[in-house]
Amino acid sequence: MKTLVSAQAKKLALALAVVSLAGSAYAAPETYGLDVSHTAPRFEYSHFGFSTQVHRFDKTSGKIVLDREARTASVDVVIDAKSVNTGYALFNEHIQSEDFFHTEKYPSITFKSTSVKFDGDKPVAVEGNLTIKGVTKPVTLTVTNFKAMPHPIRKKDAIGADAVTRIKRSDFDMGKYAPNVSDEVTLSISMEAVKE
């Protein structure tokens, strides 16, 4: 009887070990919060052909859920449109007017992913819905750089990426002065996020 109980205990221990190993082999999705001090959405456009102007937003929040083994992810980003930074206070006010971002009525710009494409365990494209000035359009962000590793200072897992897409201002009711000021705008975002 003692031998039978001992054999059953060993089988149970072996089954638990197998379940534990299986669980570790299939990592669960991990949630990362954007590091606001190292996340910088930017936009650039041609100004009457004289030059390419580059501006940024100073306040961004959001989360990324990533499962590299399952090759799934989701991205949810909120940009404070009132934090637009052109380098000049007067132009910051101008670009927040009704002709452009109309931040009094639409204070936020959002991006919500619908799918993420992977090459191996690295994301290479993020498809989703971009909402600017109350208008939502599908866009694809091309991921040009991706890194996942323990953060050397924070001592937590972290990820970072650079991504880019192109849109037309006129699609978002912001087409004033086009085509002299280019309708096509390049949006790029450099981001870092830390595991929660």
N, CA, C and O of each residue as an XYZ file, in Angstrom:
784
protein
N       0.832     -1.203      0.000
C       0.000      0.000      0.000
C       0.874      1.264      0.000
O       0.609      2.225     -0.722
N       1.921      1.229      0.831
C       2.830      2.349      0.930
C       3.514      2.606     -0.407
O       3.707      3.754     -0.809
N       3.878      1.518     -1.092
C       4.552      1.619     -2.391
C       3.614      2.218     -3.422
O       4.036      3.018     -4.257
N       2.338      1.836     -3.369
C       1.330      2.344     -4.309
C       1.135      3.851     -4.114
O       1.063      4.597     -5.090
N       1.050      4.298     -2.861
C       0.892      5.721     -2.561
C       2.113      6.494     -3.028
O       1.992      7.582     -3.591
N       3.303      5.920     -2.789
C       4.544      6.564     -3.190
C       4.624      6.697     -4.709
O       5.071      7.722     -5.224
N       4.190      5.658     -5.423
C       4.208      5.684     -6.893
C       3.235      6.736     -7.409
O       3.540      7.457     -8.359
N       2.054      6.824     -6.777
C       1.064      7.828     -7.189
C       1.571      9.243     -6.921
O       1.341     10.152     -7.719
N       2.255      9.422     -5.809
C       2.811     10.731     -5.471
C       3.862     11.140     -6.492
O       3.942     12.305     -6.882
N       4.669     10.170     -6.921
C       5.703     10.465     -7.915
C       5.063     10.860     -9.250
O       5.515     11.787     -9.923
N       3.994     10.129     -9.618
C       3.299     10.443    -10.878
C       2.691     11.846    -10.824
O       2.742     12.598    -11.797
N       2.121     12.177     -9.676
C       1.516     13.503     -9.504
C       2.587     14.584     -9.591
O       2.386     15.612    -10.239
N       3.722     14.351     -8.940
C       4.816     15.324     -8.976
C       5.329     15.498    -10.400
O       5.620     16.615    -10.828
N       5.439     14.382    -11.139
C       5.899     14.436    -12.527
C       4.907     15.213    -13.392
O       5.311     16.017    -14.232
N       3.611     14.975    -13.187
C       2.579     15.682    -13.962
C       2.627     17.180    -13.690
O       2.504     17.988    -14.611
N       2.806     17.548    -12.428
C       2.900     18.963    -12.063
C       4.137     19.605    -12.686
O       4.086     20.756    -13.122
N       5.234     18.878    -12.730
C       6.463     19.399    -13.325
C       6.282     19.638    -14.815
O       6.739     20.647    -15.352
N       5.602     18.688    -15.487
C       5.351     18.827    -16.929
C       4.469     20.046    -17.200
O       4.731     20.820    -18.120
N       3.419     20.206    -16.388
C       2.521     21.359    -16.541
C       3.282     22.661    -16.319
O       3.094     23.641    -17.040
N       4.147     22.649    -15.304
C       4.936     23.846    -15.013
C       5.865     24.194    -16.163
O       5.983     25.361    -16.536
N       6.524     23.193    -16.724
C       7.428     23.425    -17.856
C       6.666     23.909    -19.069
O       7.117     24.800    -19.789
N       5.503     23.310    -19.291
C       4.685     23.720    -20.441
C       4.257     25.171    -20.292
O       4.238     25.925    -21.265
N       3.910     25.564    -19.049
C       3.499     26.939    -18.807
C       4.622     27.916    -19.058
O       4.392     29.009    -19.577
N       5.860     27.532    -18.690
C       6.973     28.435    -18.894
C       7.381     28.513    -20.357
O       7.946     29.515    -20.796
N       7.090     27.442    -21.123
C       7.451     27.430    -22.542
C       6.554     28.362    -23.345
O       6.959     28.876    -24.387
N       5.342     28.576    -22.862
C       4.396     29.441    -23.562
C       4.157     30.680    -22.713
O       3.248     30.715    -21.883
N       4.982     31.692    -22.933
C       4.909     32.904    -22.122
C       3.579     33.611    -22.329
O       3.035     33.652    -23.432
N       3.081     34.157    -21.248
C       1.827     34.911    -21.317
C       2.097     36.290    -21.906
O       3.232     36.765    -21.877
N       1.068     36.933    -22.439
C       1.252     38.313    -22.920
C       1.731     39.211    -21.788
O       1.309     39.065    -20.641
N       2.614     40.137    -22.126
C       3.165     41.059    -21.135
C       2.754     42.481    -21.489
O       2.744     42.860    -22.660
N       2.415     43.269    -20.468
C       1.968     44.644    -20.674
C       3.094     45.613    -20.348
O       3.747     45.507    -19.310
N       3.307     46.561    -21.257
C       4.346     47.572    -21.103
C       3.691     48.958    -21.130
O       2.871     49.250    -22.000
N       4.060     49.794    -20.178
C       3.577     51.173    -20.156
C       4.588     52.086    -20.826
O       5.791     51.957    -20.599
N       4.107     53.009    -21.652
C       5.010     53.916    -22.354
C       5.841     54.742    -21.373
O       5.323     55.263    -20.385
N       7.114     54.851    -21.657
C       8.009     55.725    -20.907
C       7.874     57.111    -21.520
O       8.407     57.375    -22.597
N       7.165     57.990    -20.836
C       6.833     59.292    -21.412
C       8.067     60.160    -21.658
O       8.043     61.054    -22.504
N       9.140     59.896    -20.922
C      10.346     60.704    -21.102
C      11.192     60.239    -22.280
O      12.156     60.906    -22.657
N      10.832     59.086    -22.868
C      11.576     58.569    -24.021
C      10.629     58.152    -25.141
O      10.909     57.211    -25.884
N       9.516     58.855    -25.255
C       8.560     58.606    -26.335
C       8.266     59.933    -27.013
O       7.838     60.889    -26.366
N       8.497     59.988    -28.327
C       8.409     61.272    -29.022
C       7.736     61.130    -30.386
O       8.408     60.822    -31.371
N       6.412     61.352    -30.462
C       5.755     61.393    -31.768
C       6.145     62.674    -32.510
O       6.158     63.753    -31.918
N       6.462     62.559    -33.800
C       6.859     63.709    -34.605
C       6.092     63.702    -35.925
O       5.621     62.659    -36.378
N       5.976     64.879    -36.530
C       5.399     64.964    -37.870
C       6.199     65.952    -38.691
O       6.702     66.948    -38.173
N       6.310     65.664    -39.984
C       7.087     66.541    -40.859
C       6.385     66.722    -42.197
O       5.665     65.843    -42.671
N       6.616     67.891    -42.789
C       5.934     68.257    -44.027
C       6.781     69.292    -44.765
O       7.659     69.931    -44.185
N       6.492     69.441    -46.064
C       7.194     70.443    -46.866
C       6.514     71.790    -46.708
O       5.296     71.902    -46.848
N       7.304     72.813    -46.414
C       6.789     74.160    -46.229
C       7.091     74.992    -47.474
O       8.170     75.570    -47.603
N       6.108     75.044    -48.397
C       6.223     75.779    -49.648
C       7.430     75.344    -50.487
O       7.881     76.082    -51.363
N       7.944     74.156    -50.215
C       9.112     73.676    -50.931
C      10.413     74.265    -50.430
O      11.486     73.857    -50.875
N      10.339     75.226    -49.501
C      11.551     75.831    -48.967
C      12.339     74.851    -48.095
O      13.563     74.757    -48.179
N      11.591     74.120    -47.249
C      12.256     73.263    -46.273
C      11.289     72.201    -45.773
O      10.079     72.296    -45.983
N      11.832     71.199    -45.114
C      11.022     70.196    -44.430
C      10.953     70.583    -42.964
O      11.968     70.620    -42.268
N       9.748     70.869    -42.509
C       9.539     71.256    -41.119
C       9.258     70.016    -40.270
O       8.508     69.130    -40.682
N       9.857     69.962    -39.097
C       9.681     68.826    -38.186
C       9.225     69.355    -36.829
O       9.895     70.192    -36.224
N       8.071     68.856    -36.352
C       7.537     69.250    -35.050
C       7.242     67.996    -34.236
O       7.290     66.880    -34.754
N       6.939     68.191    -32.967
C       6.721     67.038    -32.100
C       5.600     67.301    -31.100
O       5.110     68.421    -30.954
N       5.216     66.230    -30.422
C       4.291     66.329    -29.295
C       5.059     65.937    -28.039
O       5.822     64.971    -28.045
N       4.855     66.687    -26.970
C       5.637     66.467    -25.748
C       4.982     65.530    -24.741
O       5.640     65.078    -23.804
N       3.689     65.229    -24.918
C       2.995     64.380    -23.932
C       2.269     63.237    -24.634
O       1.389     63.451    -25.468
N       2.662     62.023    -24.275
C       2.074     60.819    -24.861
C       1.909     59.778    -23.770
O       2.766     59.658    -22.894
N       0.816     59.022    -23.811
C       0.614     57.926    -22.869
C       0.116     56.708    -23.644
O      -0.313     56.822    -24.792
N       0.179     55.557    -23.008
C      -0.332     54.372    -23.688
C       0.254     53.083    -23.166
O       1.102     53.069    -22.273
N      -0.229     51.983    -23.758
C       0.198     50.644    -23.351
C       0.434     49.779    -24.584
O      -0.197     49.954    -25.627
N       1.353     48.852    -24.429
C       1.613     47.844    -25.455
C       1.526     46.487    -24.775
O       2.159     46.264    -23.743
N       0.749     45.587    -25.347
C       0.664     44.220    -24.850
C       1.358     43.340    -25.875
O       1.004     43.356    -27.054
N       2.340     42.575    -25.433
C       3.196     41.834    -26.356
C       3.379     40.399    -25.901
O       3.676     40.136    -24.735
N       3.199     39.478    -26.832
C       3.530     38.067    -26.622
C       4.400     37.656    -27.800
O       3.884     37.292    -28.857
N       5.714     37.711    -27.625
C       6.629     37.481    -28.736
C       6.592     36.044    -29.220
O       6.759     35.788    -30.413
N       6.374     35.094    -28.303
C       6.343     33.688    -28.722
C       5.090     33.380    -29.524
O       5.141     32.645    -30.510
N       3.969     33.941    -29.101
C       2.719     33.718    -29.839
C       2.605     34.641    -31.049
O       1.722     34.477    -31.890
N       3.522     35.622    -31.122
C       3.524     36.604    -32.207
C       2.197     37.379    -32.261
O       1.553     37.499    -33.303
N       1.838     37.884    -31.115
C       0.653     38.733    -31.031
C       1.006     39.982    -30.227
O       1.896     39.963    -29.376
N       0.292     41.062    -30.514
C       0.520     42.306    -29.784
C      -0.647     43.248    -30.010
O      -1.431     43.085    -30.945
N      -0.741     44.231    -29.138
C      -1.702     45.317    -29.322
C      -1.046     46.613    -28.857
O      -0.214     46.628    -27.950
N      -1.451     47.692    -29.508
C      -0.874     49.002    -29.218
C      -2.007     50.002    -29.019
O      -2.929     50.077    -29.831
N      -1.933     50.755    -27.954
C      -2.958     51.756    -27.640
C      -2.231     53.021    -27.175
O      -1.635     53.045    -26.099
N      -2.288     54.071    -27.999
C      -1.529     55.287    -27.723
C      -2.454     56.502    -27.732
O      -3.338     56.614    -28.580
N      -2.241     57.407    -26.782
C      -2.975     58.669    -26.720
C      -1.952     59.805    -26.706
O      -1.077     59.863    -25.842
N      -2.081     60.708    -27.684
C      -1.193     61.871    -27.773
C      -1.975     63.116    -27.364
O      -3.082     63.352    -27.847
N      -1.394     63.898    -26.481
C      -2.001     65.166    -26.066
C      -1.732     66.191    -27.172
O      -0.617     66.698    -27.296
N      -2.760     66.493    -27.977
C      -2.584     67.413    -29.113
C      -2.196     68.813    -28.654
O      -1.567     69.561    -29.403
N      -2.568     69.170    -27.430
C      -2.209     70.492    -26.913
C      -0.731     70.600    -26.562
O      -0.226     71.689    -26.292
N      -0.040     69.456    -26.570
C       1.395     69.478    -26.259
C       2.242     69.637    -27.520
O       3.458     69.451    -27.476
N       1.606     69.982    -28.650
C       2.363     70.168    -29.889
C       3.447     71.216    -29.672
O       3.216     72.263    -29.067
N       4.632     70.906    -30.180
C       5.789     71.770    -29.940
C       6.479     72.066    -31.267
O       7.177     71.215    -31.819
N       6.276     73.275    -31.771
C       6.910     73.697    -33.023
C       8.199     74.470    -32.759
O       8.947     74.779    -33.687
N       8.451     74.778    -31.495
C       9.601     75.595    -31.132
C       9.248     77.056    -30.947
O      10.074     77.844    -30.489
N       7.987     77.433    -31.310
C       7.549     78.827    -31.198
C       6.145     78.862    -30.603
O       5.226     78.242    -31.140
N       5.978     79.573    -29.514
C       4.698     79.609    -28.807
C       3.561     80.100    -29.702
O       2.462     79.548    -29.658
N       3.813     81.128    -30.513
C       2.766     81.678    -31.379
C       2.313     80.647    -32.412
O       1.120     80.522    -32.688
N       3.265     79.912    -32.980
C       2.902     78.892    -33.965
C       2.224     77.705    -33.296
O       1.363     77.064    -33.899
N       2.600     77.405    -32.063
C       1.899     76.354    -31.315
C       0.409     76.687    -31.222
O      -0.439     75.815    -31.410
N       0.098     77.939    -30.933
C      -1.306     78.367    -30.846
C      -1.980     78.284    -32.212
O      -3.118     77.829    -32.322
N      -1.279     78.721    -33.243
C      -1.841     78.710    -34.599
C      -2.199     77.295    -35.054
O      -3.258     77.070    -35.640
N      -1.313     76.358    -34.778
C      -1.518     74.992    -35.259
C      -2.571     74.249    -34.421
O      -3.024     73.168    -34.796
N      -2.952     74.849    -33.279
C      -4.029     74.269    -32.476
C      -5.405     74.866    -32.825
O      -6.410     74.521    -32.203
N      -5.441     75.753    -33.812
C      -6.696     76.415    -34.184
C      -7.620     75.470    -34.952
O      -7.257     74.331    -35.245
N      -8.815     75.960    -35.272
C      -9.815     75.151    -35.991
C      -9.318     74.678    -37.347
O      -9.722     73.612    -37.811
N      -8.449     75.449    -37.992
C      -7.941     75.055    -39.301
C      -7.059     73.815    -39.237
O      -6.891     73.112    -40.233
N      -6.501     73.554    -38.067
C      -5.582     72.422    -37.945
C      -6.070     71.461    -36.857
O      -7.101     70.817    -37.053
N      -5.391     71.336    -35.741
C      -5.760     70.314    -34.759
C      -7.044     70.618    -33.985
O      -7.667     69.699    -33.452
N      -7.448     71.875    -33.913
C      -8.661     72.282    -33.188
C      -8.683     71.630    -31.798
O      -9.614     70.907    -31.442
N      -7.639     71.907    -31.037
C      -7.469     71.216    -29.757
C      -8.504     71.573    -28.699
O      -8.708     70.819    -27.747
N      -9.155     72.716    -28.861
C     -10.206     73.071    -27.893
C     -11.331     72.036    -27.928
O     -11.913     71.707    -26.895
N     -11.632     71.529    -29.122
C     -12.689     70.532    -29.274
C     -12.142     69.107    -29.293
O     -12.803     68.177    -28.832
N     -10.926     68.938    -29.830
C     -10.328     67.601    -29.980
C      -8.944     67.592    -29.316
O      -7.929     67.698    -30.005
N      -8.898     67.470    -28.005
C      -7.614     67.596    -27.300
C      -6.674     66.396    -27.459
O      -5.493     66.486    -27.121
N      -7.193     65.274    -27.972
C      -6.361     64.069    -28.058
C      -6.303     63.500    -29.476
O      -7.258     63.601    -30.245
N      -5.176     62.910    -29.792
C      -4.980     62.106    -30.994
C      -4.779     60.675    -30.508
O      -4.004     60.445    -29.579
N      -5.467     59.707    -31.123
C      -5.340     58.329    -30.647
C      -4.963     57.376    -31.774
O      -5.288     57.595    -32.941
N      -4.275     56.325    -31.389
C      -3.996     55.213    -32.301
C      -4.291     53.924    -31.569
O      -3.778     53.685    -30.475
N      -5.132     53.081    -32.185
C      -5.465     51.771    -31.614
C      -5.201     50.719    -32.679
O      -5.750     50.779    -33.780
N      -4.362     49.763    -32.343
C      -4.009     48.737    -33.323
C      -5.165     47.779    -33.576
O      -6.003     47.539    -32.707
N      -5.186     47.240    -34.794
C      -6.140     46.175    -35.141
C      -5.405     44.869    -35.411
O      -5.981     43.792    -35.254
N      -4.127     44.953    -35.819
C      -3.301     43.759    -36.003
C      -1.833     44.167    -36.027
O      -1.486     45.304    -36.348
N      -0.988     43.212    -35.682
C       0.455     43.430    -35.694
C       1.100     42.289    -36.470
O       0.831     41.118    -36.205
N       1.954     42.639    -37.433
C       2.658     41.632    -38.225
C       4.061     41.437    -37.672
O       4.733     42.395    -37.289
N       4.495     40.171    -37.636
C       5.793     39.825    -37.087
C       6.684     39.202    -38.152
O       6.208     38.581    -39.102
N       7.992     39.383    -37.971
C       9.009     38.634    -38.703
C       9.826     37.928    -37.634
O      10.641     38.550    -36.953
N       9.604     36.623    -37.488
C      10.160     35.923    -36.336
C       9.462     36.411    -35.091
O       8.233     36.427    -35.033
N      10.242     36.816    -34.076
C       9.626     37.307    -32.840
C       9.616     38.820    -32.765
O       9.367     39.386    -31.701
N       9.890     39.498    -33.902
C       9.914     40.965    -33.900
C       8.753     41.537    -34.708
O       8.502     41.097    -35.830
N       8.042     42.519    -34.144
C       6.990     43.189    -34.922
C       7.608     44.038    -36.023
O       8.612     44.718    -35.807
N       6.996     43.994    -37.211
C       7.517     44.774    -38.337
C       6.490     45.755    -38.892
O       6.850     46.681    -39.619
N       5.215     45.563    -38.557
C       4.167     46.481    -39.013
C       2.996     46.430    -38.049
O       2.625     45.367    -37.550
N       2.421     47.596    -37.796
C       1.253     47.691    -36.914
C       0.129     48.361    -37.686
O       0.243     49.523    -38.076
N      -0.952     47.633    -37.906
C      -2.125     48.206    -38.568
C      -3.106     48.662    -37.492
O      -3.272     48.004    -36.466
N      -3.749     49.793    -37.742
C      -4.680     50.279    -36.734
C      -5.436     51.503    -37.194
O      -5.354     51.910    -38.353
N      -6.170     52.079    -36.269
C      -7.007     53.246    -36.554
C      -6.428     54.486    -35.880
O      -6.230     54.529    -34.666
N      -6.167     55.487    -36.710
C      -5.648     56.765    -36.232
C      -6.789     57.772    -36.217
O      -7.483     57.946    -37.218
N      -6.982     58.434    -35.080
C      -8.044     59.436    -34.955
C      -7.425     60.799    -34.675
O      -6.760     61.009    -33.661
N      -7.666     61.719    -35.608
C      -7.213     63.106    -35.465
C      -8.400     64.006    -35.750
O      -9.083     63.834    -36.760
N      -8.648     64.946    -34.888
C      -9.718     65.934    -35.084
C     -11.073     65.253    -35.278
O     -11.910     65.725    -36.048
N     -11.279     64.146    -34.574
C     -12.548     63.433    -34.624
C     -12.735     62.565    -35.839
O     -13.790     61.950    -35.994
N     -11.733     62.493    -36.720
C     -11.809     61.675    -37.931
C     -10.909     60.457    -37.751
O      -9.745     60.587    -37.373
N     -11.455     59.276    -38.022
C     -10.697     58.033    -37.861
C     -10.408     57.408    -39.224
O     -11.311     57.227    -40.041
N      -9.140     57.081    -39.455
C      -8.712     56.458    -40.705
C      -7.765     55.297    -40.384
O      -7.015     55.352    -39.409
N      -7.805     54.239    -41.220
C      -6.844     53.143    -41.027
C      -5.463     53.544    -41.533
O      -5.336     54.157    -42.593
N      -4.442     53.197    -40.776
C      -3.060     53.453    -41.185
C      -2.210     52.228    -40.835
O      -2.589     51.405    -40.002
N      -1.062     52.134    -41.490
C      -0.095     51.088    -41.166
C       1.211     51.730    -40.754
O       1.819     52.468    -41.529
N       1.645     51.452    -39.538
C       2.939     51.911    -39.049
C       3.989     50.867    -39.403
O       3.866     49.705    -39.014
N       5.014     51.269    -40.134
C       6.130     50.382    -40.436
C       7.156     50.488    -39.319
O       7.660     51.573    -39.030
N       7.461     49.364    -38.696
C       8.417     49.345    -37.588
C       9.816     49.195    -38.180
O      10.138     48.158    -38.760
N      10.641     50.220    -38.036
C      11.978     50.221    -38.628
C      13.049     49.752    -37.654
O      14.176     49.456    -38.054
N      12.694     49.686    -36.374
C      13.648     49.249    -35.356
C      12.863     48.705    -34.172
O      11.856     49.290    -33.773
N      13.316     47.591    -33.607
C      12.660     47.031    -32.416
C      13.717     46.391    -31.534
O      14.625     45.720    -32.024
N      13.595     46.602    -30.235
C      14.540     46.035    -29.273
C      13.804     45.636    -28.010
O      12.982     46.398    -27.501
N      14.091     44.442    -27.498
C      13.535     43.989    -26.218
C      14.682     43.469    -25.368
O      15.437     42.596    -25.796
N      14.809     44.011    -24.151
C      15.890     43.591    -23.262
C      15.635     44.161    -21.863
O      14.798     45.050    -21.707
N      16.333     43.669    -20.863
C      16.204     44.270    -19.530
C      16.735     45.706    -19.558
O      17.793     45.978    -20.126
N      15.990     46.609    -18.942
C      16.419     48.007    -18.907
C      17.619     48.129    -17.965
O      17.532     47.722    -16.807
N      18.740     48.683    -18.443
C      19.955     48.715    -17.622
C      19.856     49.595    -16.379
O      20.616     49.411    -15.429
N      18.923     50.552    -16.377
C      18.784     51.450    -15.224
C      17.592     51.056    -14.355
O      17.695     50.995    -13.130
N      16.464     50.791    -15.007
C      15.247     50.489    -14.238
C      15.211     49.057    -13.717
O      14.432     48.742    -12.817
N      16.064     48.178    -14.286
C      16.124     46.782    -13.860
C      14.799     46.063    -14.071
O      14.415     45.199    -13.283
N      14.106     46.431    -15.146
C      12.873     45.748    -15.548
C      12.970     45.469    -17.038
O      13.746     46.105    -17.751
N      12.163     44.498    -17.509
C      12.107     44.254    -18.949
C      11.567     45.494    -19.649
O      10.667     46.164    -19.144
N      12.124     45.787    -20.811
C      11.703     46.977    -21.554
C      11.745     46.691    -23.051
O      12.436     45.780    -23.508
N      10.997     47.481    -23.796
C      11.022     47.401    -25.249
C      11.156     48.807    -25.812
O      10.819     49.794    -25.158
N      11.653     48.874    -27.032
C      11.753     50.154    -27.711
C      11.552     49.945    -29.199
O      11.832     48.868    -29.725
N      11.066     50.977    -29.879
C      10.815     50.847    -31.311
C      10.775     52.207    -31.975
O      10.509     53.228    -31.340
N      11.046     52.194    -33.267
C      10.825     53.349    -34.133
C       9.834     52.907    -35.200
O       9.958     51.814    -35.753
N       8.851     53.754    -35.490
C       7.840     53.407    -36.492
C       7.467     54.648    -37.288
O       7.587     55.770    -36.797
N       7.013     54.439    -38.522
C       6.711     55.565    -39.406
C       5.514     55.241    -40.296
O       5.285     54.083    -40.646
N       4.755     56.271    -40.658
C       3.665     56.146    -41.631
C       3.484     57.494    -42.325
O       4.035     58.506    -41.893
N       2.708     57.491    -43.403
C       2.403     58.742    -44.110
C       0.896     58.887    -44.233
O       0.186     57.920    -44.511
N       0.418     60.100    -44.023
C      -1.011     60.385    -44.137
C      -1.194     61.664    -44.944
O      -0.234     62.378    -45.231
N      -2.449     61.939    -45.307
C      -2.789     63.217    -45.926
C      -3.562     64.055    -44.911
O      -4.519     63.586    -44.296
N      -3.132     65.287    -44.754
C      -3.812     66.187    -43.810
C      -5.278     66.351    -44.167
O      -6.147     66.396    -43.296
N      -5.534     66.437    -45.461
C      -6.905     66.680    -45.920
C      -7.857     65.554    -45.524
O      -9.062     65.777    -45.401
N      -7.326     64.348    -45.324
C      -8.176     63.234    -44.880
C      -8.708     63.447    -43.477
O      -9.688     62.820    -43.075
N      -8.055     64.342    -42.723
C      -8.434     64.590    -41.337
C      -8.949     66.025    -41.148
O      -8.880     66.576    -40.049
N      -9.459     66.612    -42.217
C     -10.022     67.958    -42.155
C      -8.984     68.980    -41.685
O      -9.282     69.867    -40.886
N      -7.751     68.833    -42.204
C      -6.671     69.740    -41.822
C      -5.893     70.188    -43.063
O      -4.685     70.413    -42.986
N      -6.573     70.319    -44.197
C      -5.876     70.534    -45.460
C      -5.586     71.970    -45.849
O      -5.210     72.226    -46.993
N      -5.747     72.911    -44.939
C      -5.523     74.318    -45.292
C      -4.102     74.539    -45.821
O      -3.135     73.977    -45.308
N      -4.005     75.367    -46.852
C      -2.759     75.757    -47.533
C      -2.173     74.664    -48.425
O      -1.128     74.877    -49.040
N      -2.821     73.498    -48.510
C      -2.343     72.479    -49.454
C      -2.677     72.945    -50.870
O      -3.712     73.586    -51.051
N      -1.864     72.660    -51.872
C      -0.655     71.822    -51.800
C       0.617     72.613    -51.523
O       1.696     72.023    -51.473
N       0.526     73.946    -51.338
C       1.746     74.725    -51.089
C       2.473     74.253    -49.831
O       3.687     74.052    -49.832
N       1.700     74.081    -48.764
C       2.201     73.339    -47.608
C       1.732     71.913    -47.839
O       0.529     71.669    -47.937
N       2.647     70.979    -47.927
C       2.309     69.649    -48.450
C       1.146     69.002    -47.707
O       1.046     69.051    -46.480
N       0.266     68.392    -48.510
C      -0.846     67.642    -47.926
C      -0.313     66.381    -47.253
O      -0.805     65.972    -46.201
N       0.691     65.771    -47.867
C       1.260     64.554    -47.295
C       2.152     64.890    -46.110
O       3.008     65.771    -46.186
N       1.938     64.177    -45.025
C       2.691     64.383    -43.792
C       3.282     63.038    -43.358
O       2.608     62.009    -43.390
N       4.531     63.069    -42.960
C       5.167     61.866    -42.419
C       5.043     61.888    -40.901
O       5.482     62.832    -40.245
N       4.445     60.845    -40.355
C       4.329     60.702    -38.904
C       5.323     59.649    -38.457
O       5.399     58.572    -39.048
N       6.079     59.952    -37.426
C       7.006     58.960    -36.888
C       6.938     58.987    -35.371
O       6.656     60.015    -34.755
N       7.205     57.832    -34.792
C       7.201     57.766    -33.335
C       8.371     56.910    -32.870
O       8.538     55.767    -33.297
N       9.162     57.481    -31.998
C      10.220     56.747    -31.304
C       9.714     56.534    -29.890
O       9.370     57.490    -29.195
N       9.669     55.271    -29.465
C       9.074     55.002    -28.165
C       9.897     53.991    -27.377
O      10.623     53.162    -27.926
N       9.745     54.103    -26.067
C      10.257     53.096    -25.148
C       9.146     52.788    -24.157
O       8.352     53.663    -23.813
N       9.092     51.544    -23.701
C       8.056     51.145    -22.759
C       8.649     50.136    -21.769
O       9.516     49.336    -22.121
N       8.170     50.192    -20.539
C       8.695     49.375    -19.466
C       7.610     48.426    -18.968
O       6.452     48.817    -18.821
N       7.991     47.183    -18.710
C       7.033     46.177    -18.276
C       6.384     46.563    -16.961
O       7.059     46.982    -16.020
N       5.068     46.419    -16.905
C       4.341     46.785    -15.687
C       4.365     45.650    -14.682
O       3.802     45.776    -13.595
